[in-house]
Amino acid sequence: MEVLTGPGPIKVPTTVASPTGHQVTLAWDFDAPLPRLREVRDDAGVLLRVDYTGDFEVTLTYEGGGKELARFELHLKDGLPSRLVLPASNGEYSFVTSPVGPDGPWITGRTAPTGAVETVTYSTDGNGPTPPLPYVTHFTVNPGDGMPAVETTYEYTDRTGQEAPTR
């Protein structure tokens, strides 16, 4: 079961309960232009805290037993991730964004703490009564360390459904 609440036309989940009776509650900040998640808790206490520094940094703190277990920092640029700093000095992911279609930038690349690089190519040539969303046509993982890149090309039919990717 999910309980949705919120001022105005936008509703967000504030309680999610399983058939066995376990539930989590979600606290939201409704003062921002769109609701922002602030906290997730269950019967044992806080599971996740979310703190915002303006519109450019989000700190996710995973808690358990009343103490901090891990902290992630998500840095944003134009509303999209630019860096994700991992806990315990385990490095960070960096993200590349590029303009894709009329809706502005999309994530088109990611570099992992290990140095692996992933890139995505989108197409916007769909058809229909509304402007189509970009869709992935090519995905490349370059693991680095002299290992060969893995490339996947996606082809779609004119009907609903996806053909199997080709490698």
Secondary structure as UniProt FT lines:
FT   STRAND          2..5
FT   TURN            8..9
FT   STRAND          12..17
FT   TURN            19..20
FT   STRAND          23..29
FT   STRAND          36..42
FT   TURN            43..44
FT   STRAND          45..53
FT   TURN            54..56
FT   STRAND          57..64
FT   TURN            65..66
FT   STRAND          67..77
FT   TURN            78..79
FT   STRAND          80..85
FT   TURN            88..89
FT   STRAND          92..99
FT   HELIX           101..103
FT   STRAND          105..111
FT   TURN            113..114
FT   STRAND          117..123
FT   STRAND          135..142
FT   TURN            145..146
FT   STRAND          150..153
//
